[in-house]
Amino acid sequence: MKKIINTLNAPKAIGPYSQAIEANGTLYISGQIPVNPATGQIVEGGIVEQTEQVMKNIEAILKEAGYTFENVVKSTCLLSTMDHFAAMNEIYGTYYSVNPPARAAYAVQKLPLGVLVEIETIAVK
């Protein structure tokens, strides 16, 4: 059975998808972009600020579903350019300082709304 997870503390979906789905003790979080949920706007600044907002959005969804970053088993990081990898990695690493999840990181041609980073997440209880 799947359960839709939705919180006002993360950006609303901008398409036909859910913020997250929980099924059989696994939480699948849709790719999060650096939109401030309070304003609906992309955060100002560069890759550091955008990655920080993405991680805050992921944290809000994890919390709503009763999970923490310790439950995360896999992340996929999408970047507008691999030139942003080191800075994204530094911020990302502060959220996973112990037992980090498996991860893939890719540069893609374009991301929604012209953002610099998008991260999707899978967590398991």
C-alpha positions as CSV (number, residue, x, y, z in Angstrom):
1,M,0.0,0.0,0.0
2,K,1.4,3.4,-0.9
3,K,1.0,6.5,1.2
4,I,1.3,10.0,-0.2
5,I,3.5,12.3,1.9
6,N,2.9,16.0,1.7
7,T,4.1,18.9,3.8
8,L,3.8,22.7,3.6
9,N,7.4,22.9,4.8
10,A,8.7,21.8,1.4
11,P,7.9,23.2,-2.1
12,K,4.6,22.1,-3.7
13,A,4.9,19.8,-6.6
14,I,5.2,21.7,-9.9
15,G,3.8,18.8,-12.0
16,P,1.8,15.6,-11.7
17,Y,3.8,14.0,-8.9
18,S,3.9,13.8,-5.1
19,Q,6.5,15.2,-2.8
20,A,7.1,11.7,-1.6
21,I,5.6,8.2,-1.5
22,E,6.0,5.7,1.3
23,A,5.5,2.0,0.5
24,N,6.4,-1.0,2.6
25,G,8.8,1.0,4.9
26,T,10.5,2.8,2.1
27,L,10.2,6.5,1.4
28,Y,10.8,7.8,-2.1
29,I,11.3,11.5,-2.2
30,S,10.8,13.2,-5.5
31,G,13.7,15.4,-6.7
32,Q,13.9,18.5,-4.7
33,I,15.0,21.8,-6.1
34,P,16.0,25.0,-4.2
35,V,12.6,26.6,-3.8
36,N,11.9,28.2,-0.5
37,P,8.5,26.8,0.4
38,A,7.5,30.0,2.3
39,T,7.9,32.2,-0.7
40,G,7.6,29.8,-3.6
41,Q,10.8,31.4,-5.1
42,I,14.2,29.9,-5.9
43,V,16.7,30.9,-3.2
44,E,19.1,33.7,-4.1
45,G,22.8,32.9,-4.4
46,G,24.8,30.1,-6.0
47,I,25.3,26.4,-5.6
48,V,26.0,26.6,-1.9
49,E,22.8,28.4,-1.1
50,Q,20.8,26.2,-3.5
51,T,22.2,23.0,-2.1
52,E,21.4,24.1,1.4
53,Q,17.8,24.8,0.5
54,V,17.4,21.5,-1.3
55,M,18.7,19.7,1.8
56,K,16.2,21.7,4.0
57,N,13.4,20.6,1.7
58,I,14.5,17.0,1.9
59,E,14.7,17.3,5.7
60,A,11.1,18.7,5.9
61,I,9.7,15.8,3.9
62,L,11.7,13.2,5.9
63,K,10.4,14.7,9.1
64,E,6.8,14.8,7.9
65,A,7.0,11.0,7.1
66,G,8.7,10.2,10.4
67,Y,12.2,9.6,9.0
68,T,15.6,11.3,9.5
69,F,18.7,11.6,7.4
70,E,20.0,8.5,9.2
71,N,17.3,6.5,7.3
72,V,18.5,7.7,3.9
73,V,20.0,4.8,1.8
74,K,20.3,6.4,-1.6
75,S,20.5,9.9,-3.2
76,T,20.8,11.0,-6.8
77,C,22.2,14.5,-7.3
78,L,21.6,16.3,-10.6
79,L,23.8,19.3,-11.3
80,S,23.7,21.9,-14.1
81,T,27.4,21.4,-14.4
82,M,30.0,19.2,-12.7
83,D,31.9,22.4,-11.9
84,H,29.4,22.6,-9.0
85,F,30.2,19.2,-7.6
86,A,32.8,20.1,-5.0
87,A,30.6,22.9,-3.4
88,M,27.5,20.7,-3.5
89,N,29.4,17.8,-2.0
90,E,30.6,20.0,0.9
91,I,27.1,21.1,1.9
92,Y,25.6,17.6,1.2
93,G,28.3,16.1,3.4
94,T,27.3,18.1,6.5
95,Y,23.9,16.3,6.5
96,Y,25.6,12.8,6.2
97,S,28.7,13.1,8.4
98,V,28.3,9.5,9.6
99,N,27.4,6.5,7.5
100,P,26.5,8.4,4.3
101,P,24.0,6.8,1.9
102,A,24.9,5.4,-1.6
103,R,24.9,8.2,-4.1
104,A,25.1,9.0,-7.8
105,A,25.8,12.5,-9.2
106,Y,25.3,13.6,-12.7
107,A,25.5,16.8,-14.8
108,V,22.4,17.3,-16.9
109,Q,21.6,19.6,-19.7
110,K,18.8,21.5,-17.9
111,L,17.0,21.4,-14.6
112,P,13.5,22.7,-13.7
113,L,13.2,26.5,-13.4
114,G,16.9,26.9,-14.4
115,V,18.2,25.8,-10.9
116,L,21.7,24.5,-10.3
117,V,20.9,21.4,-8.3
118,E,18.2,18.8,-7.8
119,I,18.4,15.9,-5.4
120,E,16.1,12.8,-5.1
121,T,16.2,10.6,-2.0
122,I,15.3,7.1,-0.8
123,A,15.0,6.3,2.9
124,V,14.2,3.0,4.6
125,K,13.0,2.3,8.2
